[in-house]
């Protein structure tokens, strides 16, 4: 969190909203949020959402097995980046989720 945060979260009772302000340390040489930072943010958004949305997962460690990203638009320095996710399915040992940032 020292390098990626602070992250801001709001639980609406139905969905978790997670966000951050793009700072200089999050950017590439062009001043755009680095893809690695966006991937890290997504890698935090999905399991945190699963944790809050699924009481049966409380207290469980949720390692990432697969993470796929499509980058649609740049986020320049100073931009607010916010994401929401939803749990699609849970099994005995896996959670499937998708998000939009």
N, C-alpha and C positions, 0 to 999 in steps of 0.2 A: 504494500500500500504506500510505502514511502515514495515510490517512483510513479505509481499510477494514480493514486488518490489526490485529493479526496473525492470519494464517490458519495452522491446524495441519493437517498432512498425514501420512497413514500409508499406505504401499503394502503391501498384504497378500500380494503376489505374484500376485494375481488381480484385485484391485480397489483403487482409490484411494479413501480416505476423506478428505474435506476438511471442516474445521469451524472455527467461531469462537464466542467468547463474546460475547453481545450487550452492548455497552457503551453508556453514555449517548449518545455521539456517533453511534450507529447508530439511535437511536430517534426517533420522531415526538413531538409534544407529549403524547401519551397514555402514553408510556413503552413503546411497542411497536416492535419492529424495523421500520424504514421499508421499504416495498416496494421502493424504489430500491436499498437495501442488499441485499435478498434477490436482486434481479435482477442486481446486480453480482456477488454471490457465485456465482450460477448461471452467469453469463457467464465466470467463471474456472474453475468446476468442470468444465464440459463440455470445453473444449479441453485443460485439464491432464490430464484422464482420458484423452482421445484420444491425447495425446502419450505417456503412460506405457503405455497398453494396446496401442499400435500402433507397433512399432519403425520401420516405414517412414516414420512421420511425424516422427521425431526430427530436430530442426534446422529444421523447417518452421514458417513463420508461419501461424497458424490464425485468421484474422479471422472474426468472427461475421457471418453473412449473415442469419439469422433466429433470433429467440429468443422463444419463447412460454411464458408462465407462468400457472399457476393457483394462487392463494393459498388454502390450505386451513385454516390455523389461525394465530393470532398467536404471536409469540415475544417475551415480555416481557424487559425489561432483566434481565440476569443469566442468561438461558437459554443453554444450549449448542445451537448449530445445526450440524447435520452433514448432509452430502450424499454420495451415491454416484451414479455415472453409468455408463452402458454405451454403447459404440460399437455402433450398429446396422448401419451400412454405410459403406464408404469407396469413393469413386470416384477418378478421376484428379485431380480438383480440389476435391472436397467431402467432408466428413465429416458423417455424420448420427449424432446421439447423443441420448440422453434421460437425465434424472436425476430423483432424488427427494431432496428436502431436508426 
